[in-house]
């Protein structure tokens, strides 16, 4: 999705098991989105991990106050590259399947 608000809308309409949030998104920040996720009864127990380039202490502490399940920094490590590639592939398959319905 392309913004914090569209992420919240997507979560309402589609059951998910895991949410990867960036810190900086149009409309709402990642911590704002996580705060709203935790406030909603239906989504408060979803696993949420930040995957972001924000590594300054203030940003990290702000995100951690919302109690995410993890905070990973985007770095060009082989593990992050594989994770992003796998997620992108899975998302393409999902979007293809939902369009056929």
PyMOL commands that set and color helices and strands:
alter all, ss='L'
color gray80, all
select helices_A, chain A and resi 4-13+30-39+57-64+78-100
alter helices_A, ss='H'
color red, helices_A
select strands_A, chain A and resi 18-21+47-52+70-73
alter strands_A, ss='S'
color yellow, strands_A
deselect
rebuild
show_as cartoon
